[in-house]
Amino acid sequence: MSRTAVVKIGTSSVTNALGELDDDALRKLCADVVAARSAGWQIVLVLSGAVAAGMPALGLTERPTDIGVLQAIAAVGQPRLIARVNHLLEDDGVIAGQVLLTPYDFVQRSQYLHARETFVRLLDLEVLPIVNENDTVADDEIRYGDNDRLAALVSHLLKAEVLVILTDIAGLFTADPRLDREASLIEEIVEVDAALELVAGRSGTARGSGGMASKLAAAKIAAWSGVRAVIAAASVGDVILGALESRAGVGTTVRARAERLSARKLWIAFAQGAQGRLMVDDGARRALLEQGGSLLAAGVTAVEGQFEAGDAVEVVGLDGVAFAKGLAGAGAATVRTLAGKRSSELPDDAPAAIIHRDDLVVLP
């Protein structure tokens, strides 16, 4: 039975110093993918580089900063990128197919199921699915390296065994290895915590948009999906198969958690930025943590930020630490008027819960 893995490689690993597509890097990537497929793995490739592929076609030598122009360049570059990869795979008899997604495809149940069925059919046909965020309409990827997050969401969608995130350094180090000679590779992470996120936040690359923080965040999403994640250098020989087979010294491995979040709760926890914070008392905290209840107005002691109904908000205890995240049942102005009131004191048109338990995720 074939095993499924998602492999993500960023722009910095498939381009040269001028920001143009690097044929040698693409050739190596294709060879590594073929080797993994030959070993019995079903591979889904999340590939950045549409802007880099589009710039030469339009006679551009410097990457623009205007989002609209970047989207137009991506529209030109995306088919060229896929055509180039297909050409490199021809000799090995591998056919690639393009799948364009946005993170919103993962929160709507019908879209989620349809996307999964599309991948299943492609893999049954032995096609190599190549995924990218729909750059022509989704500007977050162009600015923030959202393909890291997208790859993690795809790994959840497919119930993949492994997510491999390829970059231009060997993995997560104790410090930035370009600045600190004493920095050492962290080979295994049991749980991504704030200290590790701080270390990752200091790392980045000259051409990559996401940096190590984005990659660690993606690995964290994968881990919460029950998927083992490996962050490794794209330049390492046979790196994909090495990561899949857990070879020693191949990157940083983030262990999968035993409990797997649903797609909806994964979206709430990681794919939406918090627009505000709700401070709650100890009684409400216990109800959420120990009883799996909804957050009621009576337990809310303070409201921070401006948010609308349906926006993501953090739930914070008396110690000031966020312990949960959820979708607000009402806007900030309404929640402020309801905060601290018992159910019997609420107006008839008040929401039954400030955050319903189905829209709430307890954080580690």
Sequence and secondary structure as in RCSB ss.txt:
>XXXX:A:sequence
MSRTAVVKIGTSSVTNALGELDDDALRKLCADVVAARSAGWQIVLVLSGAVAAGMPALGLTERPTDIGVLQAIAA
VGQPRLIARVNHLLEDDGVIAGQVLLTPYDFVQRSQYLHARETFVRLLDLEVLPIVNENDTVADDEIRYGDNDRL
AALVSHLLKAEVLVILTDIAGLFTADPRLDREASLIEEIVEVDAALELVAGRSGTARGSGGMASKLAAAKIAAWS
GVRAVIAAASVGDVILGALESRAGVGTTVRARAERLSARKLWIAFAQGAQGRLMVDDGARRALLEQGGSLLAAGV
TAVEGQFEAGDAVEVVGLDGVAFAKGLAGAGAATVRTLAGKRSSELPDDAPAAIIHRDDLVVLP
>XXXX:A:secstr
  EEEEEEE GGGTB TTSSB HHHHHHHHHHHHHHHHTTEEEEEEE  HHHHHHHHTT  S    HHHHHHHHH
HHHHHHHHHHHHHHGGGT  EEEEEE GGGGTSHHHHHHHHHHHHHHHHTT EEEEEE TTT HHHHHH THHHH
HHHHHHHTT SEEEEEESSSS BSS TTT TT  B  EESS  HHHHHHHHT   SS SSHHHHHHHHHHHHHHT
T EEEEEETTSTTHHHHHHTT TTSSEEE   SS   HHHHIIIIIS   EEEEE HHHHHHHHHS   B GGGE
EEEEE   TT EEEEE TTS EEEEEE SS HHHHHHHTT  GGGS TTS S SB GGGEEE  
